[in-house]
Amino acid sequence: MSNTELFEPLNSSTEDVPSGFVFEEEHPQIKLPFSAFVCGRRMEGESLSLTKAELSGLLAPGEVGTEELISLRFDFDGFSITLYSEAFVSKSGDSENATVELRFSNPTGEHLAPLRYILNSHIAGHVVSMGQLLGFTGPVDVKPTPPEVQQSLANRLMMFARMGLVFGLSTVLVYSAVTIVYQRVAYQYEAHPVTITREGELMRATSAGQITFVNPTAVKGDVVYSIAANSGELLSVRMPCDCNVLALAGFKTGATVLAGDEIVKLTDETAALAVVTQISDGGVARMIAGDQPELELTSGAVVPVSLDFEGGGPAGQVRATLTLPQSATGVAQAGDAARLRFRNRFLDNWIAPIFGFLQAGQA
């Protein structure tokens, strides 16, 4: 349905509504400098509205009455704005003073918003004509920067204190996390604590029976313990040397023993430090893989040890003797408690070669 059909009178005898009636005076034409490009020809603008543009210039006869893609250009001081749209091209007047009219075929297209802003700004006086250019005279005040707040010395100290506290807590958390991961990867601890003793000769029960007498202060020739054997005999064992008596689990009155059970160990002050303990199958596997066995003392000191497996022991455990080096004499003492751990050799196998390579490169 065309625009004329919208306003067609009911009485057929009434004069017909002229073509383009709905455009007449609907939007006023505003005079401002602009130029238009129609079919590659540049034409000067005379007036402009939201629905129509009037131009002055030469136009090819074949372009009149067609719908063409046009561009409107507004030149400002230092920049320009170009709008694109489609319009119906018409011409009025003689060939020397012809006026070309462009009626936008889609007045609500994408060009509408910037075109309305330019026209409204011109009507409000913010956009003024400057010869062939346009100038903007609207508000250009920049929002002032708020003045810097001068902090007092106390506030600055509090700020640095908070920053230091946050940095310290972050460092502690990172260190704790790295330490936990390192401990889990680098070390495997045995579940049973151990007690450091000295090397010496073991005295074992010669018959099954019950301990009836013990003498921890016995000297050479004295009876150190007696056993009431199951056969009815009373067996007394004498000290073979002037040495120290180290009591074991069965060295107490009333304890029952079997033949071959360990009762006491004979040591002296010059004997090397040693430990007899039970090691899990996992510890044995780590030992076979080349991990270093170490004793971690209650004082925090770490002492490397050597292992001698003796076999036997409960299920999943192996009996072993740990020998401490002579250098550990001043660090560990007989009777000290400790934990046995196996240190992974990945530090020696991976990190040490890297440092060696870096040092060789620097040399």
C-alpha positions in Angstrom: 0.0 0.0 0.0 1.5 3.4 -1.0 1.5 6.6 1.0 -1.3 8.1 -1.1 -3.6 5.2 -0.4 -3.3 5.9 3.3 -4.9 9.3 2.8 -7.3 8.4 -0.1 -10.6 10.3 0.4 -13.9 8.4 0.5 -15.5 10.8 -2.1 -14.1 10.0 -5.5 -15.0 13.5 -6.8 -12.5 15.1 -4.4 -9.1 16.3 -5.9 -6.4 13.7 -5.6 -3.7 14.1 -2.9 -0.4 15.2 -4.5 2.4 12.7 -4.6 4.8 13.0 -1.6 2.2 14.8 0.5 3.3 13.0 3.7 6.8 14.5 3.3 5.7 18.1 2.9 6.7 20.2 5.9 6.9 17.1 8.0 10.6 17.7 8.7 12.0 21.2 8.2 15.0 21.6 5.9 18.1 22.9 7.8 20.9 24.8 6.0 24.4 23.7 7.0 27.5 22.9 5.0 27.8 19.4 3.8 28.6 17.5 0.6 27.1 14.4 -1.0 28.4 11.8 -3.3 25.8 10.4 -5.8 26.9 7.8 -8.4 30.5 9.0 -8.0 29.7 12.7 -8.4 30.4 15.2 -5.6 27.6 17.7 -5.1 27.3 20.5 -2.6 24.5 20.4 -0.1 21.9 23.1 0.2 19.6 21.9 3.0 19.1 18.7 5.0 16.4 17.0 7.1 15.8 13.5 8.5 14.0 12.5 5.3 15.4 14.6 2.5 18.6 16.3 1.3 18.7 19.1 -1.3 21.8 19.4 -3.4 23.2 21.6 -6.2 25.3 20.2 -9.0 25.2 18.3 -12.3 23.6 14.9 -12.5 23.5 12.4 -15.4 20.0 12.1 -16.9 19.9 8.4 -16.5 20.3 8.7 -12.7 17.2 10.7 -12.1 14.3 8.7 -10.7 16.4 5.8 -9.5 17.4 4.5 -6.1 21.1 5.0 -5.4 23.6 4.5 -2.7 24.7 7.9 -1.4 27.1 9.3 1.1 26.8 12.5 3.2 30.0 14.1 4.4 30.2 16.7 7.2 33.6 18.4 7.4 34.5 19.7 10.9 37.6 21.5 12.0 40.2 18.7 12.1 37.9 15.7 11.3 34.9 14.7 9.1 31.9 12.4 9.5 30.5 10.4 6.6 27.1 8.7 6.6 25.9 6.1 4.1 22.3 5.5 3.0 20.0 4.7 0.1 17.9 7.4 -1.5 15.5 8.1 -4.4 17.1 10.7 -6.7 14.9 13.4 -8.3 15.6 16.7 -10.1 13.8 20.0 -10.3 14.6 23.3 -12.1 16.4 24.0 -15.4 19.7 22.5 -16.4 21.7 25.5 -15.2 20.1 26.0 -11.8 18.9 22.5 -11.1 18.2 21.2 -7.6 18.7 17.6 -6.9 16.6 16.0 -4.2 17.5 12.9 -2.3 14.7 11.2 -0.4 16.0 8.6 2.0 14.4 5.2 1.1 14.9 4.1 4.7 14.8 7.1 6.9 15.1 5.0 10.1 18.3 3.2 8.9 21.7 3.2 10.7 22.4 6.7 9.6 19.5 8.1 11.6 21.1 8.4 15.0 24.3 10.4 13.9 22.3 12.5 11.5 19.7 13.4 14.2 22.6 14.3 16.6 24.2 16.6 14.0 20.9 18.3 13.2 19.9 18.7 16.9 23.3 20.0 17.8 23.0 22.6 15.0 19.6 23.7 16.1 20.8 24.0 19.7 23.8 26.1 18.6 26.5 23.6 19.5 27.4 23.0 15.8 27.9 26.3 13.9 28.8 27.0 10.3 32.4 28.2 9.7 32.5 28.8 5.9 32.7 25.4 4.3 33.4 23.8 7.7 31.4 23.0 10.9 32.6 23.9 14.4 31.5 22.5 17.7 30.9 25.1 20.5 29.2 22.8 23.1 30.6 22.1 26.6 34.2 21.0 26.5 35.0 21.3 30.2 37.0 18.3 31.4 36.1 16.9 34.8 38.8 18.1 37.2 41.0 15.6 38.8 40.4 15.4 42.5 43.3 16.5 44.5 45.5 13.8 46.0 44.8 13.1 49.6 47.9 13.6 51.7 48.3 10.6 54.0 49.7 11.2 57.4 52.9 9.4 58.7 50.8 7.1 60.9 48.7 6.0 58.0 51.7 5.3 55.9 53.3 3.3 58.6 50.1 1.3 59.1 50.0 0.6 55.3 53.6 -0.6 55.2 52.9 -2.7 58.3 49.9 -4.4 56.6 51.9 -5.0 53.5 54.7 -6.5 55.5 52.2 -8.7 57.4 50.6 -10.0 54.2 54.1 -10.6 52.7 55.2 -12.5 55.8 52.1 -14.7 55.9 52.4 -15.4 52.2 56.0 -16.4 52.6 55.2 -18.7 55.6 52.4 -20.4 53.6 54.6 -20.9 50.6 57.5 -22.2 52.7 55.2 -24.6 54.6 53.7 -26.0 51.3 57.1 -26.5 49.7 58.5 -28.1 52.9 55.6 -30.6 53.1 55.9 -31.5 49.4 59.7 -31.9 49.8 59.3 -34.1 52.9 56.8 -36.3 51.2 59.0 -36.8 48.1 62.5 -36.8 49.6 62.0 -39.0 52.7 60.2 -42.1 53.8 60.1 -42.7 57.6 59.9 -46.0 59.3 56.9 -46.4 61.7 58.9 -47.8 64.7 61.2 -45.4 66.7 64.6 -46.8 67.7 67.0 -46.5 70.6 70.7 -46.0 70.1 72.9 -48.6 71.9 76.5 -49.8 71.6 77.9 -52.8 69.8 78.7 -55.8 72.0 78.4 -59.5 72.7 74.9 -60.8 73.2 74.2 -63.3 76.0 71.3 -65.6 75.2 69.3 -68.1 77.2 70.8 -71.6 77.1 67.5 -73.2 78.0 63.8 -72.4 78.2 62.6 -71.4 81.6 62.0 -68.4 83.9 64.4 -65.7 85.0 64.8 -65.9 88.8 67.8 -63.5 89.4 69.2 -60.5 87.6 72.3 -58.4 88.6 72.7 -55.3 86.3 75.8 -54.2 88.3 77.7 -57.5 88.0 81.4 -57.5 87.4 83.7 -60.1 86.1 83.0 -63.4 87.8 79.7 -62.4 89.4 76.4 -64.0 88.5 74.6 -61.7 86.1 71.3 -63.7 85.8 69.9 -67.1 86.7 67.3 -69.2 84.9 65.0 -71.9 86.4 65.0 -74.3 83.5 62.0 -76.4 82.5 64.1 -79.4 83.2 64.2 -78.4 86.9 67.8 -77.2 86.9 68.9 -73.8 88.1 71.3 -72.3 85.5 73.4 -69.3 86.6 75.5 -67.2 84.1 78.6 -65.3 85.2 80.0 -62.1 83.8 82.9 -63.0 81.4 84.5 -59.5 81.4 84.6 -56.2 83.2 82.2 -54.4 80.9 78.8 -52.7 81.0 75.6 -54.7 81.1 73.0 -53.5 78.7 69.6 -55.0 79.7 67.3 -56.2 77.0 63.6 -57.0 77.0 64.0 -60.4 78.9 66.4 -59.2 81.6 64.0 -59.0 84.5 62.9 -61.3 87.3 60.0 -63.5 86.5 60.4 -63.2 82.7 60.0 -66.4 80.7 62.5 -67.1 78.0 63.1 -69.7 75.3 66.4 -71.1 74.3 68.3 -68.6 72.2 66.4 -65.5 73.4 68.6 -62.4 73.9 68.8 -61.4 77.6 71.7 -58.9 77.9 74.4 -57.2 75.8 77.9 -56.7 77.1 79.4 -53.4 76.0 82.1 -50.9 76.9 82.6 -47.2 76.3 84.9 -47.7 73.4 82.3 -49.7 71.4 80.7 -48.1 68.4 77.1 -46.9 68.5 74.6 -49.2 66.9 70.8 -49.8 66.7 68.9 -53.1 66.3 65.4 -52.6 64.9 62.8 -54.0 62.5 62.5 -52.5 59.0 59.4 -52.7 56.8 59.4 -54.3 53.3 59.0 -50.8 51.9 62.2 -49.6 53.6 64.1 -52.7 52.3 62.9 -51.8 48.8 64.1 -48.2 49.2 67.4 -49.5 50.5 67.9 -51.8 47.6 67.0 -48.9 45.2 70.0 -47.0 46.6 68.3 -44.6 49.1 70.4 -43.4 52.0 69.4 -44.6 55.5 69.6 -41.9 58.1 68.7 -41.4 61.8 66.9 -38.3 62.8 67.6 -37.6 66.5 65.3 -35.9 68.9 67.8 -33.0 69.0 67.1 -32.4 65.2 70.5 -33.7 64.1 70.7 -36.2 61.2 73.2 -39.0 61.2 73.8 -41.3 58.2 74.0 -45.0 59.1 74.8 -48.3 57.4 72.5 -51.3 57.5 73.1 -55.0 58.0 70.1 -57.3 57.4 69.9 -60.3 59.7 66.6 -61.8 58.5 63.7 -63.0 60.5 61.2 -60.8 62.3 57.4 -60.4 62.1 55.5 -60.6 58.8 56.3 -57.7 56.6 59.4 -56.8 58.6 63.1 -57.6 58.5 65.5 -57.5 61.4 68.5 -55.2 60.8 71.4 -53.7 62.6 72.3 -50.0 62.1 75.9 -48.9 62.6 76.6 -45.3 63.2 79.9 -43.7 62.0 82.6 -42.6 64.4 81.8 -39.0 63.6 78.4 -39.4 65.3 80.0 -40.1 68.7 79.7 -36.4 69.8 76.3 -36.0 68.3 74.5 -39.2 69.4 74.7 -40.9 72.8 73.7 -44.4 73.9 70.2 -44.3 75.0 69.0 -41.5 72.7 65.8 -42.1 70.8 65.6 -41.5 67.0 63.6 -42.2 63.9 64.9 -44.1 60.9 64.3 -42.6 57.5 65.4 -43.2 53.9 66.5 -40.2 51.8 65.7 -40.3 48.1 68.7 -39.8 46.0 66.9 -37.6 43.5 68.6 -34.5 44.9 72.0 -36.1 44.1 70.9 -37.6 40.8 69.2 -34.5 39.3 69.9 -31.3 41.1 73.7 -31.9 41.7 74.5 -32.5 38.0 72.6 -29.3 37.1 74.6 -27.2 39.5 77.8 -28.9 38.2 76.9 -28.0 34.6 76.2 -24.4 35.6 79.5 -24.1 37.4 81.3 -25.6 34.5 79.7 -23.1 32.2 80.7 -20.2 34.4 84.3 -21.4 34.4 
